[in-house]
Amino acid sequence: MDSICIENCEKEDMYDLMEHRLMQMTFWAHKEVLFEKIKQKIEQQEGEKLEKIAELLVEASRNRTKRAQEADAKTEEIKDKLREALDE
């Protein structure tokens, strides 16, 4: 009889755990859907403004990267000239 109790108790624990996880998944899904709805509303109301801001940020990032690459190239050029001068 004890083995039956142990099996039933384990099954109940398993079902409780499954129910808890399914409720957790439901909460996460609800949160994701709500997040998407919020994003859609923001896009509707502020889409043009955000588009301009995104464009400016991408341009600024590209310019920063370009300047960094140019600076790296200039630094390498100076190092090469320094090595040549030291080797003379």
Residue pairs with C-beta under 8 A, 6 or more apart in sequence:
42 50
43 50
